[in-house]
C-alpha cells in the first residue's frame, strides 16, 4: 500500500492556525482511514466521559467543554490508529526486512495496524507468524537465561496506560532490575529533575482552571499550535479578556500568532481570527536561561529602587522568608551576571527584557509554560530552575491562577512516571512495593535511554523489551543506536503499527500487536477501561469504542501479564487473574501509589479526579521542607567544549522540531502546513543571509554534518535549503530525520536528555544523490 504522493513545494502559509485549514486536514485524515463512518462516531467520544482518552498529547480537559473535545492533531491520531488497513503474515511474507528498511517512516506506518504476533529467528530475512504462547516462551527463555536481570532493559512509551505501566514496572522489579528507560528521558526529564530539587515535586503545579485566572501566561520554548493544539483556546481566551500572553520562541509559529477557533461560529463564518500573544520575543537557541536571568536582574534593580523611594516593591519578601531558602545566594548570582553576558547569550535587547520584566512584575498571577525548547539543552536543568527562581521571587507558586506548567508530550507520559516507571525509583516506592507484595526490590539505579544505548553497545544489555514507542528512531545518534540494538540477543516490540524499530532487530526479534486507545478491550469480566494522567495531574478513564481489526491483538496489560506469568510464575501475584478485570490492577495501584486511594470508585466521576500536588498547596517535599532558590552561573559558552575544540567553528546552530502533520515519531503526511512545506521532510530552514554567507542558494540541496569531538562522522544527506524567517545563525529541520546528528554523549547535565535543540553543524554541497535511511 503506497501512501498519497505529493511533489515538493514551499509556499509560505498566510492563513491562521486551526479553523478551515484544520477542518480540511481532518476530513482528509478521516477519509484516508478506510473506515470513515466508524471513526467519525468514535471521534465524537474522544475525551468524553465513557469514551476514550485522546491518544495524542497530554493537554487536559476544560470542565465546561461540550461535545467536540478533540483538535486537528488529535483527530489525525485517532484516524491514524483506527485505520482499516492491516499488516499481517502475508505482508511480511511478501516484504523482507531488507526491503522494508528501504522505506521511510511515513510509508511504514501507513501500511496499517499490526494484526498478529510475528517472529524473526535471525536466519531468514522475513518475519513469520508465531502463537502468543510461543512468543511468551521465547521471551521467558531469554530472560531466565541471562547472567543477571540487569542484562535486560524494559522501555516504555507515554502511550501506555496506568494499568499497563504499573504491571510493567512490577514485573521488571520482581524480575530483579530497575532498568526502566522511558520516553520521558528524551523530553521532560529535565523538568522532573529540576522541579523535584527546587519545590519537592517533579510535576507542574497548575490546573486547567488556573489559565482562566492568570494575568500573564509566559509560553517559553513551546509550539502549542502543532504539539498541543487544544492549548490555543485558553491562550485565545486569555488575550481576549486582557491578560498578557508572552512568547519566547526563536521561530514565529503560526499557532502563537493567529488562531481561528473551529468552534466559534462567527469566526468561521466571517473567516476571522484572534491574536494569540501580547509580546513575542525571539531568543537565541539555548539563550532562555540568560533571558530569564535578565528579567530577574531587573526585579532586583526595581526592588532596590523601591527600598529607596517607597515605590511598590516587585518581590514578595514575605513569601520568600516563610517558604524559601537560598535567596541571598541567588541574588548574588544574579548581581554577578553582567548585562553584556546576558544580552550576548540571550540574543535579545535590553529593552526587550525590560518589557518582559515589566509584564511579569505588574501581573498578580503568572503561569510559566515550557516544553522541549527548554528541556533539550545541555543546561536545561539550570534553565528550569531559573524559571522556578523567578516565580519564587514573587510567590507565584501555590496561588490560584499562577504556577509552573511543564506541558508534557504523549498522553500518559506523566502517568507512567506516577506508576513507577523510573530508572532511579524513589525509596518510598520500593518500600511500598515490598510491603504490599513481599519481595525485595532491586536498589541499584537502572539505566535511562542514553545509558541503555551505551550498555547495548558494550554488550551489557542483551534483551530489550519496548512497551510502545519507536526506540530506534526516537533516540539520538541513530547509526550508533541501530548498531547497539543489533547487538542484542532479543528485541521485543509491543506495538500498534509497523515502524523502524521492528526492522532494527537483535539476533532474534518479536513483534507483539497490541490494542490502541480506540479499540474495545474485552477481558473475562467484560469490556475494560484503562486510565491516564494529563499534564494537570487529572486521572481519566478511557473506554475503547471500535472493534479491534484482528482477534489476534491483545491489550498491553494482557501482554505484560502474559510475559510475567511465563517468566516468573505466580510468585508474587496471579498475573493472568489481574487482567481478567482491570479493577484488580487498580486496587493494587491504590495500595501502593499515593493519591490513588479508592481508585475505582473515583473513576466514576465525570472528568476523572485530581491527584493532589503538594507544591500547589505550598507544602514542599524537599529535604529541608522549603523551596530552594538554586543558583547557577550562566554558561561560559553555549557550545559544548567538545565542539569548541574543533578547528572549524559551526556554520549554524540547528534545532530539530516536529512538522504540523506529525506526533512524536509518527508522521501523518509529508506536509507541514503552517510552515508552507508540502511533499518532503528533508528540508533545512535557514535565514537567507546565512544561506548566502555560506555560499549556497535558496532551494539548493546540502548535506548537514554534525560537529563533535570524536572521529565519528554524523551526516544526513540531500536536505533542501529553504529561506525562512529564522534568526541569523540558527537553522531548523525535522525530527527524527535530524537524530543522526545528535551525539549520544551530548545530553543535559543531570537529565541525560539529548540536546536536540542545540546541534552545532556545518553545511556541505550534497555529496550523494541517495539518502541513507
C-alpha positions in Angstrom: 0.0 0.0 0.0 1.5 3.3 -1.1 0.7 6.5 0.8 -0.5 9.5 -1.2 2.4 11.2 -3.0 2.9 15.0 -3.3 5.6 16.9 -5.2 7.8 19.0 -3.1 6.9 22.7 -2.9 7.4 25.6 -0.4 4.8 28.3 -0.2 4.5 30.4 3.0 1.3 29.9 4.8 -0.8 33.0 5.1 -3.8 31.8 7.0 -4.4 31.5 10.8 -3.9 28.3 12.8 -6.8 25.9 13.1 -10.1 27.0 11.5 -10.9 26.0 8.0 -7.4 24.6 7.3 -7.7 22.2 10.2 -11.2 21.1 9.2 -9.9 20.2 5.7 -7.0 18.4 7.1 -9.2 16.4 9.5 -11.6 15.5 6.7 -8.7 14.1 4.6 -7.4 12.0 7.5 -10.9 10.8 8.2 -11.4 9.7 4.5 -8.0 8.1 4.3 -8.6 5.9 7.4 -10.6 3.4 5.2 -13.4 3.3 7.8 -14.5 6.9 8.0 -18.0 6.5 9.3 -16.9 4.3 12.2 -14.1 6.7 13.0 -16.4 9.8 12.9 -18.6 8.2 15.5 -15.6 7.3 17.6 -14.1 10.8 17.3 -17.2 12.2 19.0 -16.4 10.1 22.0 -12.8 11.5 22.3 -12.2 12.8 25.8 -15.8 12.3 26.8 -17.0 10.6 29.9 -17.5 7.0 28.9 -15.4 7.5 25.8 -11.7 7.2 25.2 -8.8 9.5 26.1 -7.2 11.1 23.0 -4.0 9.0 22.1 -2.2 12.2 21.2 -0.9 14.9 23.6 -1.3 15.2 27.4 -3.2 18.5 27.5 -6.0 18.5 29.9 -9.8 18.9 29.6 -11.8 22.1 30.3 -14.6 21.0 32.6 -17.2 23.1 30.7 -16.2 21.8 27.2 -19.0 20.5 25.0 -19.5 17.8 22.5 -16.3 18.4 20.5 -13.3 17.7 22.6 -10.6 17.0 20.1 -8.2 19.1 18.0 -6.9 18.6 14.5 -3.9 16.6 15.6 -6.0 14.5 18.0 -8.3 13.7 15.1 -5.4 12.7 13.0 -4.1 10.5 15.8 -7.5 8.7 16.1 -7.8 8.1 12.4 -4.2 7.0 12.1 -4.7 4.4 14.8 -8.2 3.4 13.8 -7.3 2.6 10.2 -8.9 -0.2 8.2 -5.5 -1.2 6.8 -3.8 -4.2 8.4 -0.2 -5.7 8.4 -0.4 -9.5 8.7 1.6 -12.6 7.9 1.0 -12.2 4.2 2.5 -8.7 4.3 5.7 -9.9 6.0 5.9 -12.9 3.6 5.9 -10.5 0.7 8.2 -8.0 2.2 11.6 -8.9 3.6 13.3 -6.9 6.4 15.9 -5.7 3.9 13.2 -4.4 1.6 11.3 -2.7 4.4 14.4 -0.9 5.6 14.4 1.0 2.2 11.1 2.7 3.0 10.7 5.8 5.1 8.9 6.0 8.4 5.8 7.5 6.8 5.4 4.6 4.4 6.0 2.0 7.2 3.2 3.3 9.5 0.9 4.0 6.6 0.6 0.2 5.9 -1.7 -0.1 8.9 -2.3 -1.9 12.1 -0.2 -4.9 13.1 -2.6 -7.8 13.4 -0.8 -10.9 14.6 2.4 -11.9 16.5 5.5 -12.2 14.3 8.9 -13.7 15.0 12.3 -13.2 13.3 14.6 -16.1 14.1 17.8 -14.4 12.8 18.3 -16.8 9.9 15.8 -15.8 7.2 15.2 -12.2 6.2 11.5 -12.4 6.9 9.3 -12.3 10.0 7.0 -15.3 10.3 3.8 -15.8 12.3 4.0 -17.3 15.8 1.5 -18.1 18.5 1.2 -16.0 21.6 2.3 -18.9 23.8 5.4 -19.5 21.7 6.2 -15.8 21.8 6.0 -15.6 25.6 8.1 -18.8 25.9 10.8 -17.3 23.8 10.9 -14.1 25.9 10.9 -16.1 29.2 13.7 -18.4 27.9 15.9 -15.4 27.1 15.2 -13.5 30.3 15.7 -16.6 32.5 18.9 -17.4 30.7 20.6 -14.1 31.4 23.5 -14.0 33.9 21.9 -11.0 35.6 18.5 -9.3 35.5 20.4 -6.1 34.7 21.2 -7.6 31.3 17.6 -6.7 30.2 16.0 -3.3 29.6 12.3 -2.6 29.7 11.5 0.6 27.7 8.1 2.4 28.0 6.3 4.8 25.7 4.0 7.5 27.1 1.1 5.8 25.3 1.0 3.0 27.8 -1.9 3.2 30.3 -1.5 3.4 34.1 -2.6 -0.2 34.4 0.0 -1.4 31.8 2.7 0.7 33.3 2.1 -0.4 36.9 2.2 -4.1 35.8 5.3 -3.5 33.7 7.4 -1.9 36.5 6.1 -4.6 38.9 7.3 -7.3 36.6 10.7 -5.6 36.0 11.3 -5.2 39.7 10.1 -8.6 40.7 12.3 -9.9 37.9 15.2 -8.1 39.5 16.1 -4.8 37.8 15.4 -1.1 37.7 16.3 -0.9 34.0 13.2 1.0 33.1 14.2 3.6 30.5 11.3 5.8 29.4 10.4 8.2 26.6 10.4 11.0 29.2 14.2 10.6 29.3 14.2 12.3 25.9 11.7 15.0 26.6 10.8 16.3 30.1 13.3 14.5 32.2 14.9 17.9 33.0 11.6 19.2 34.3 11.3 16.4 36.8 14.9 16.7 37.9 14.8 20.5 38.3 11.4 20.8 39.9 11.9 17.9 42.4 15.1 19.6 43.7 13.5 23.1 43.8 10.0 22.6 45.0 9.8 18.9 46.0 7.7 17.6 43.2 8.5 16.8 39.5 5.1 17.8 38.2 3.5 21.1 37.2 1.6 23.0 39.9 -1.3 24.4 37.8 -4.7 23.1 36.8 -6.7 23.9 33.7 -8.8 26.3 35.7 -5.7 28.4 36.6 -5.4 29.5 32.9 -8.7 31.3 33.2 -7.4 33.2 36.3 -3.9 34.2 35.2 -3.0 37.8 34.5 0.0 36.7 32.5 1.0 33.4 30.7 4.6 33.0 29.6 5.0 30.4 26.9 8.6 29.5 26.6 10.2 27.1 24.2 6.9 25.6 23.1 4.8 25.4 20.0 1.3 24.6 21.1 -0.2 25.1 17.6 1.3 21.9 16.5 2.2 20.0 19.6 -0.7 20.8 21.9 -3.4 22.5 19.7 -6.1 22.5 22.4 -3.9 24.8 24.4 -4.7 27.5 21.8 -8.2 28.1 23.1 -7.2 29.1 26.7 -4.5 31.3 25.3 -7.0 32.9 23.0 -9.4 33.5 25.8 -6.6 35.0 27.9 -5.8 37.6 25.3 -9.5 38.4 24.8 -10.0 39.1 28.5 -7.0 41.3 28.7 -4.4 39.0 30.1 -0.8 39.1 28.8 0.5 36.1 26.7 4.2 36.4 26.4 6.1 34.2 24.0 9.7 33.3 23.9 10.4 31.3 20.7 13.1 31.8 18.0 10.6 30.8 15.3 7.4 32.7 14.5 4.9 29.9 15.0 1.5 30.4 13.4 -0.4 29.0 16.4 1.3 31.6 18.6 0.4 34.5 16.3 -3.1 34.0 14.8 -5.9 31.5 15.6 -9.2 30.7 14.1 -11.4 28.8 16.6 -13.2 25.9 14.8 -16.0 26.1 17.5 -16.5 29.8 17.1 -19.4 30.2 14.5 -18.7 33.9 14.0 -15.0 33.5 13.3 -15.7 30.6 10.9 -18.5 32.3 9.0 -16.5 35.6 8.7 -13.2 33.9 8.2 -11.8 35.9 11.2 -9.1 35.1 13.6 -7.7 36.1 17.0 -4.4 37.4 18.1 -2.6 34.9 20.2 0.1 36.9 22.1 0.7 40.3 23.5 4.5 40.1 23.3 6.7 37.9 21.2 10.5 37.6 21.9 12.9 35.6 19.7 15.9 34.5 21.8 19.0 32.6 20.6 18.8 28.9 20.8 19.8 28.0 24.3 19.5 31.6 25.4 16.4 31.3 27.6 18.3 31.0 30.9 20.1 34.2 30.2 16.7 35.9 29.2 15.1 34.8 32.5 18.2 35.9 34.4 17.8 39.4 32.7 14.2 39.6 34.0 15.4 38.7 37.5 18.1 41.3 37.3 15.5 44.0 36.6 13.4 42.8 39.5 16.3 43.2 41.9 17.1 46.6 40.5 13.5 47.7 41.0 13.5 46.2 44.5 16.5 48.4 45.4 14.8 51.5 44.0 11.6 50.7 45.9 13.6 50.4 49.1 14.8 53.9 48.4 11.8 55.8 47.1 8.9 53.8 48.5 7.5 52.6 45.2 5.7 49.3 45.0 8.2 46.5 45.5 8.2 43.7 42.9 9.5 40.9 45.3 7.3 39.0 47.7 9.7 39.1 50.6 7.1 37.6 53.0 6.7 34.5 50.8 10.5 34.3 50.5 11.1 34.5 54.2 8.3 31.9 55.0 8.9 29.4 52.3 12.3 29.7 50.6 15.9 29.0 51.2 19.0 30.2 49.2 17.6 33.7 48.4 20.8 35.6 49.2 22.9 33.2 47.2 20.6 33.6 44.2 20.6 37.4 44.5 24.4 37.4 44.5 24.4 35.1 41.4 22.1 37.5 39.6 24.0 40.6 40.6 27.2 38.9 39.4 25.8 38.3 35.9 26.8 41.1 33.6 24.4 42.7 31.2 27.0 42.0 28.4 26.9 38.3 29.2 23.1 38.2 29.5 22.4 40.1 26.2 25.0 38.2 24.2 23.8 34.8 25.3 20.0 35.6 25.2 20.2 37.1 21.8 17.7 39.8 23.0 18.0 43.5 23.5 18.0 45.0 27.0 14.7 46.9 26.2 13.0 43.6 25.3 14.0 42.0 28.6 12.9 45.1 30.4 9.5 44.9 28.7 9.1 41.3 29.7 10.1 42.1 33.3 7.5 44.9 33.5 4.8 42.5 32.3 5.9 39.9 34.9 6.2 42.3 37.8 2.9 44.0 37.1 0.9 40.8 36.9 -0.6 39.5 40.1 -0.9 35.9 38.8 1.6 34.4 36.4 1.9 31.0 34.8 5.1 29.8 33.1 4.7 27.1 30.5 7.5 25.3 28.7 8.3 22.3 26.6 11.2 20.8 24.7 12.6 24.1 23.5 13.7 24.4 27.1 14.4 20.8 28.1 16.6 19.6 25.2 19.7 21.6 26.1 22.9 20.9 28.0 21.9 23.4 30.7 18.2 22.5 30.7 18.0 21.7 34.4 19.6 25.1 35.4 17.2 26.9 32.9 14.1 25.3 34.5 15.4 26.1 38.0 16.0 29.7 36.8 12.3 29.9 35.7 11.4 28.5 39.1 13.6 31.0 40.9 11.8 33.8 39.0 8.4 32.5 40.1 9.6 32.2 43.7 10.7 35.8 43.8 7.1 36.9 43.5 5.4 34.0 45.3 3.9 32.8 42.0 3.6 29.1 43.1 0.7 27.8 45.2 -1.8 30.5 44.4 -4.8 30.4 42.1 -4.0 31.5 38.5 -0.3 31.1 39.0 2.4 28.4 38.9 4.7 26.2 36.8 3.4 24.2 33.8 5.7 21.8 32.0 3.5 20.8 29.1 4.0 17.1 28.5 4.0 15.4 25.2 2.5 11.9 25.0 -0.9 11.4 26.6 0.2 9.4 29.6 3.9 10.1 29.9 3.3 11.7 33.3 1.1 8.8 34.5 3.8 6.3 33.6 6.2 8.0 36.0 3.5 8.2 38.7 3.1 4.4 38.3 6.8 3.8 39.0 8.4 3.8 35.5 11.7 5.1 36.7 15.3 4.0 36.4 16.1 5.8 39.7 13.0 5.0 41.7 12.2 6.9 44.9 12.9 4.7 48.1 9.3 5.2 49.2 8.0 3.5 46.1 10.3 0.5 46.6 9.3 0.2 50.2 5.6 0.3 49.3 6.1 -2.4 46.7 8.0 -4.6 49.2 5.3 -4.1 51.9 2.4 -4.9 49.5 4.0 -7.8 47.5 6.5 -9.3 49.9 9.6 -9.4 47.7 12.9 -7.5 47.8 13.1 -4.7 45.2 16.5 -4.0 43.5 18.0 -0.9 44.9 20.8 -0.2 42.4 20.0 2.6 39.8 18.8 1.3 36.4 19.7 2.7 33.0 18.0 5.6 31.2 17.7 5.8 27.5 21.3 7.1 26.9 22.7 4.6 29.3 20.7 1.8 27.7 22.2 2.5 24.3 25.7 2.6 25.8 25.1 -0.7 27.7 23.9 -2.3 24.5 26.9 -1.1 22.6 29.1 -2.6 25.3 27.2 -5.9 25.3 25.9 -5.5 28.8 22.2 -5.4 27.8 21.2 -8.4 25.8 17.4 -8.3 25.9 15.4 -5.2 25.0 11.6 -5.0 25.5 9.7 -2.0 24.2 6.2 -1.3 25.6 5.2 1.0 22.7 7.1 3.7 21.0 9.8 3.6 18.3 13.0 3.4 20.2 15.3 3.0 17.1 14.0 6.3 15.6 13.2 8.4 18.7 16.7 8.1 20.1 19.9 10.2 19.3 22.9 9.2 17.3 20.8 6.9 15.0 23.6 4.9 13.4 25.1 4.0 16.8 21.7 3.3 18.3 20.8 0.9 15.4 24.2 -0.8 15.8 23.6 -1.2 19.5 20.2 -2.7 19.1 21.6 -5.2 16.6 24.0 -6.4 19.3 21.1 -7.6 21.5 20.2 -11.3 21.6 16.4 -10.5 21.6 14.4 -7.4 20.8 10.7 -7.3 21.6 8.3 -4.6 20.4 4.8 -4.3 21.7 3.2 -2.1 19.1 0.1 -1.0 17.2 1.7 -0.1 13.8 4.8 -1.0 11.8 7.9 1.2 12.4 11.6 1.1 12.1 12.2 -0.4 15.5 10.7 -3.7 14.1 13.4 -3.7 11.4 16.4 -2.8 13.5 16.5 -6.1 15.4 18.5 -8.2 17.8 19.6 -11.7 16.8 16.0 -12.6 17.3 13.0 -10.3 17.4 9.3 -10.4 18.2 6.5 -8.1 17.2 3.6 -8.3 19.6 0.5 -6.5 18.2 -1.5 -4.6 20.9 -4.7 -2.7 21.2 -4.8 1.0 20.9 -6.7 3.6 22.8 -9.6 3.5 20.3 -10.0 -0.3 20.5 -12.6 -2.1 22.6 -10.7 -4.1 25.2 -12.6 -7.2 26.2 -11.4 -9.4 29.0 -13.1 -12.1 31.0 -15.1 -9.6 33.1 -16.2 -7.7 30.0 -15.1 -4.5 28.3 -12.4 -2.8 30.3 -11.3 0.8 30.9 -7.7 1.9 31.2 -6.6 5.2 32.8 -4.2 8.0 32.0 -2.9 11.2 33.7 -2.7 14.5 31.9 -0.3 17.4 32.4 -2.6 18.9 35.1 -2.5 15.7 37.2 -6.1 14.7 36.3 -6.7 11.0 36.1 -9.2 9.9 33.4 -10.8 6.6 32.5 -10.6 5.6 28.8 -13.0 3.1 27.1 -12.2 2.0 23.6 -15.1 2.4 21.1 -14.1 0.4 18.0 -13.9 -3.4 17.3 -10.3 -4.4 17.0 -9.1 -5.1 13.5 -8.0 -8.6 14.5 -8.8 -11.1 17.2 -5.1 -11.7 17.5 -4.4 -8.3 19.1 -4.0 -8.2 22.8 -4.1 -5.4 25.3 -0.9 -4.0 26.7 -1.8 -5.2 30.3 -2.6 -8.7 28.9 0.7 -8.8 27.1 2.7 -7.7 30.1 0.9 -10.2 32.3 1.4 -13.0 29.8 5.2 -12.3 29.7 5.4 -12.1 33.5 3.4 -15.3 34.1 5.6 -17.4 31.8 8.8 -15.8 33.1 8.1 -15.7 36.8 5.1 -17.7 37.5 2.6 -16.8 40.3 5.2 -16.0 42.9 4.0 -12.5 44.0 0.7 -12.2 42.1 -1.6 -14.1 39.8 -0.7 -12.1 36.7 -3.4 -13.6 34.5 -6.1 -13.1 37.1 -5.3 -9.4 37.3 -6.1 -8.8 33.6 -9.4 -10.6 33.8 -10.7 -7.4 35.4 -8.6 -4.3 35.4 -10.2 -3.0 38.6 -8.0 -5.6 40.3 -4.9 -3.9 39.0 -6.3 -0.5 40.2 -6.8 -2.0 43.6 -3.1 -2.8 43.7 -2.3 0.7 42.5 -4.4 2.1 45.3 -2.4 0.1 47.8 1.0 1.3 46.5 0.8 4.7 44.8 0.0 7.8 46.9 -3.1 9.7 45.9 -4.9 6.7 44.4 -7.0 5.6 47.4 -10.5 4.3 46.4 -9.3 4.4 42.8 -12.1 2.5 41.1 -14.9 4.5 42.7 -13.3 7.9 42.0 -13.0 7.0 38.3 -16.8 7.1 38.1 -16.7 10.9 38.4 -17.1 12.8 35.1 -13.8 14.2 34.2 -11.9 11.9 36.5 -10.1 13.0 39.6 -7.3 15.3 40.6 -4.1 14.0 42.2 -3.2 16.5 44.8 0.0 18.4 44.2 1.7 19.3 47.5 3.6 22.3 45.9 0.3 23.7 44.7 -0.7 23.8 48.3 2.6 25.3 49.4 3.7 22.0 51.0 7.3 21.5 50.0 8.5 17.9 49.9 12.2 18.8 49.6 14.8 17.5 52.0 14.6 20.8 54.0 10.8 21.3 53.8 11.2 24.6 52.0 11.6 25.6 48.4 15.1 26.2 47.2 16.5 29.1 45.2 19.1 27.1 43.2 21.8 29.3 41.9 23.7 28.5 38.7 26.2 30.7 36.8 25.3 31.4 33.3 27.2 29.1 30.9 30.5 30.5 29.8 29.6 29.3 26.3 26.5 27.6 24.9 28.8 25.5 22.7 29.9 22.2 24.3 33.6 22.1 24.9 33.8 19.1 22.6 32.6 21.4 19.8 34.7 24.4 20.9 37.8 22.2 20.5 37.1 21.7 16.8 39.3 23.7 14.4 36.3 24.9 12.4 33.5 26.9 14.0 29.9 25.8 13.4 28.2 27.2 10.3 24.9 27.2 12.1 23.2 26.0 15.3 20.5 23.6 14.4 17.3 22.6 16.3 15.0 19.7 15.4 11.3 20.1 15.6 8.0 18.4 14.6 6.1 19.2 11.4 2.4 20.0 11.8 1.5 16.6 10.3 3.4 14.7 13.0 3.2 13.4 16.5 6.4 12.2 18.1 8.0 9.8 15.5 4.6 9.2 13.9 4.4 11.1 10.6 0.8 11.6 9.2 2.0 13.1 5.9 5.0 14.7 4.2 3.4 18.2 4.7 3.9 20.9 7.2 1.0 23.3 6.5 1.9 26.1 9.0 5.5 26.3 7.6 4.4 26.1 4.0 6.1 22.8 3.2 4.5 20.1 1.0 5.7 16.8 -0.2 9.0 16.3 1.6 10.5 16.4 5.1 14.2 16.6 4.1 14.4 20.4 4.3 16.6 22.8 6.2 15.1 26.1 7.3 17.7 28.9 7.4 18.0 32.6 7.2 18.6 33.8 3.6 21.6 35.9 4.9 23.2 32.7 6.3 22.5 30.8 3.1 24.3 33.4 1.1 27.1 33.8 3.7 27.9 30.1 3.4 28.0 30.2 -0.4 24.7 28.5 -1.2 21.4 29.4 -2.8 17.8 29.1 -1.6 16.5 25.7 -2.9 19.9 24.1 -3.2 20.5 20.6 -1.7 23.0 20.2 1.1 24.4 17.7 3.5 24.3 18.6 7.2 27.3 17.5 9.2 27.4 17.5 13.0 30.4 18.8 14.8 31.6 16.9 17.8 35.0 16.0 19.4 35.3 12.4 18.2 36.1 10.5 15.0 32.5 9.6 14.1 31.1 11.3 11.0 27.5 12.3 11.7 25.9 13.3 8.3 22.5 13.5 6.8 22.2 14.0 3.0 20.2 15.8 0.5 18.3 18.4 2.5 16.7 21.3 0.6 17.6 24.8 1.8 14.5 26.9 2.5 15.0 30.6 3.2 12.9 31.2 6.3 12.1 33.8 8.9 14.6 32.4 11.5 17.2 34.4 13.4 20.6 34.6 11.8 23.0 31.8 12.9 20.1 29.4 13.6 18.6 26.6 11.5 15.8 24.0 11.9 14.9 20.7 10.5 12.6 17.9 11.4 12.7 15.1 14.0 13.6 12.3 13.7 15.4 13.0 10.5 17.9 15.1 12.5 18.6 12.4 15.1 21.6 11.0 13.4 23.3 14.4 14.1 22.8 14.3 17.8 25.9 12.7 19.5 25.0 10.2 22.2 27.3 12.0 24.6 25.6 15.4 24.0 23.0 15.5 26.8 21.6 17.7 29.5 23.7 17.8 32.7 21.6 16.0 35.4 18.9 14.8 33.0 20.7 12.8 30.2 18.2 14.4 27.8 19.6 14.6 24.2 20.5 18.1 23.2 18.2 18.1 20.1 17.6 21.8 20.3 21.2 22.8 20.1 23.3 20.9 17.4 26.4 22.6 16.0 26.6 21.8 12.3 28.3 22.7 9.1 26.8 22.5 5.6 28.3 20.9 2.5 27.1 20.7 -1.0 25.0 17.5 -1.3 27.6 14.7 -1.9 25.3 11.8 -3.0 22.1 11.6 -4.9 20.6 9.0 -2.5 19.8 9.4 1.2 20.8 6.9 3.8 17.7 5.7 5.6 
